[in-house]
Amino acid sequence: MTADAVPEYARLFVEGLKEADVSVVTALPESLLASVYRLCAADNAIRYIQVSNEGDMPGICAGTYLAGKRALMIMENSGIRQCCEPVARLAFQHAVPMVMAMSYRGEWGEQNWWGHNHAQTMAPILDALRIPHRFVTEHAEIKPAIRRAFKHADGSNWPVALVFSGNCVELPAYAKD
Amino acid sequence: MRRIDAFRAIAPAIAAEDLVTTSIGATWDDWWNLKPADNTFFTGVLGSVTSTALGLAVSLPHRRIIAFESDGSMLMNTGILCTLGAERPPNLTVLVFDNGIYENIGGPPTLTSRNTDLARMAEGAGCLNCATVDDPDALAERFSAMLDDGEMGYLVAKIEPGKYPWEWKDRKPTDGIEDKYRFLRYVEELEGVVIHPGAPQN
C-alpha cells in the first residue's frame, strides 16, 4: 500500500462520521488510526482540531454539543488517562454527552513493552467513570457503531467510548505473527 | 482594579446574543450578580473554560463567543493556547482575570505571581491580539475592540489579589446540571435548533 492509499477501515470511519452529522473532530494523532487523522484533516466538511494534550478535547466536544453540533474526540487508549479529569467533571457535574474513539494499544499479541499498560488501564478507568465502551473490530461494525454511539451518548447524557482494534486499525497486532 | 470593577467595565459590551463561558467560584458569582442571563455556560472545569468556548466558536462562527478565564484555570491547561494559536477562531475573545492567587481556596499564590506572563505565552503560542491591561478604562476599550475586529483576542486583566466572596444567599444558586440545561435551551431558542429532544415513544 502506498502512503497515500486509504485503508478501508479509515474510509468507512470517516464516511460514518459524515453520516452521523459529525462536524468537528478533535484529536491527538497516533499511529494506529493514522489514516483517520489524515483524512479528517484533509476533509473540508470536517473541522479538524489537532491538540497537543488530550485534556483539551472534552471541552471542545462539550462546546460543540452545546452549540447544537456533533463532535468526536479521537486518541490512543492511553489518552483517557490524560483527559480523565475534564471528562469526569463534564460528565458528573454537567451531564454532557460526549463520544470518544480510541485505538486499542495493547491488543492480544502486542509486542511493544510500552503498549501493555495502555490496555491494562483503559477499561478500569472507563469503568470508574461509568463510561460504557464497545470494541469495533470488523469493517461492517464501524458505521453502525458510530451512529449508535451518538444516540447512546445523547440518550444517556453521558460519555461513551468506541475502542478500535482488530481489522479497524492501521496494522492489527496479529499482522506481525 | 478589583475583578468586579473589571466586569462592570466590560459588561455593557456584551449582548444577549453573545455566548459566554466562565471560570468557577467568585468569578462566576461576580458575573451572575452583575448580569444574570442564560447566555453563559458556567463551566465547572478548571482548564476547560477556553476549550469549551473554542467548541462553541468553531460550531457557531456567526456568533461572538467570550471566555471569562482565571489565571488558575489557564495555568491548569496552558496547552490550549497552542490549539488556539493554530485555530485562531475569529469570533472568540478570551478575557483572563489574573489576580495571581487561588482566591476561592483562601489565596495561595498562582504562578502568575512569580514569573509567568500569560499574554506573552499566548503570543508565543500563535494567538492573535494578545495584551495585558490593568485599569478599567483600558480594559473596556481593548475588550470592545476585540469583540468586533474579526480576529481572535486574548486579553489579560490584572486584578487586585484579595478575597471577595459573595454572601451565601447571593452566590450562584444553580448547579452544573441546571446550568447546562439553561444554556442549552437558550442556544436552542437563539439558533432555532433542537439540541436535547424528548424521548421517542419506542
Chai-1 contact restraints between the chains, C-beta under 6 A:
chainA,res_idxA,chainB,res_idxB,connection_type,confidence,min_distance_angstrom,max_distance_angstrom,comment,restraint_id
A,R47,B,V58,contact,1.0,0.0,6.0,A-B,restraint_1
A,V51,B,T83,contact,1.0,0.0,6.0,A-B,restraint_2
A,S52,B,G79,contact,1.0,0.0,6.0,A-B,restraint_3
A,S52,B,C82,contact,1.0,0.0,6.0,A-B,restraint_4
A,N53,B,G79,contact,1.0,0.0,6.0,A-B,restraint_5
A,G55,B,N77,contact,1.0,0.0,6.0,A-B,restraint_6
A,D56,B,S51,contact,1.0,0.0,6.0,A-B,restraint_7
A,D56,B,I80,contact,1.0,0.0,6.0,A-B,restraint_8
A,D56,B,T83,contact,1.0,0.0,6.0,A-B,restraint_9
A,G59,B,S48,contact,1.0,0.0,6.0,A-B,restraint_10
A,G59,B,S51,contact,1.0,0.0,6.0,A-B,restraint_11
A,G59,B,T52,contact,1.0,0.0,6.0,A-B,restraint_12
A,I60,B,S51,contact,1.0,0.0,6.0,A-B,restraint_13
A,I60,B,L54,contact,1.0,0.0,6.0,A-B,restraint_14
A,I60,B,G55,contact,1.0,0.0,6.0,A-B,restraint_15
A,A62,B,T52,contact,1.0,0.0,6.0,A-B,restraint_16
A,G63,B,T52,contact,1.0,0.0,6.0,A-B,restraint_17
A,G63,B,G55,contact,1.0,0.0,6.0,A-B,restraint_18
A,G63,B,L56,contact,1.0,0.0,6.0,A-B,restraint_19
A,T64,B,G55,contact,1.0,0.0,6.0,A-B,restraint_20
A,T64,B,S59,contact,1.0,0.0,6.0,A-B,restraint_21
A,L66,B,L184,contact,1.0,0.0,6.0,A-B,restraint_22
A,A67,B,L56,contact,1.0,0.0,6.0,A-B,restraint_23
A,A67,B,S59,contact,1.0,0.0,6.0,A-B,restraint_24
A,A67,B,L60,contact,1.0,0.0,6.0,A-B,restraint_25
A,G68,B,E191,contact,1.0,0.0,6.0,A-B,restraint_26
A,G68,B,V193,contact,1.0,0.0,6.0,A-B,restraint_27
A,G68,B,I195,contact,1.0,0.0,6.0,A-B,restraint_28
A,K69,B,S59,contact,1.0,0.0,6.0,A-B,restraint_29
A,P86,B,V45,contact,1.0,0.0,6.0,A-B,restraint_30
A,P86,B,S48,contact,1.0,0.0,6.0,A-B,restraint_31
A,R89,B,V45,contact,1.0,0.0,6.0,A-B,restraint_32
A,Q93,B,G44,contact,1.0,0.0,6.0,A-B,restraint_33
A,Q93,B,G176,contact,1.0,0.0,6.0,A-B,restraint_34
A,H94,B,G176,contact,1.0,0.0,6.0,A-B,restraint_35
A,H94,B,K180,contact,1.0,0.0,6.0,A-B,restraint_36
A,A95,B,I177,contact,1.0,0.0,6.0,A-B,restraint_37
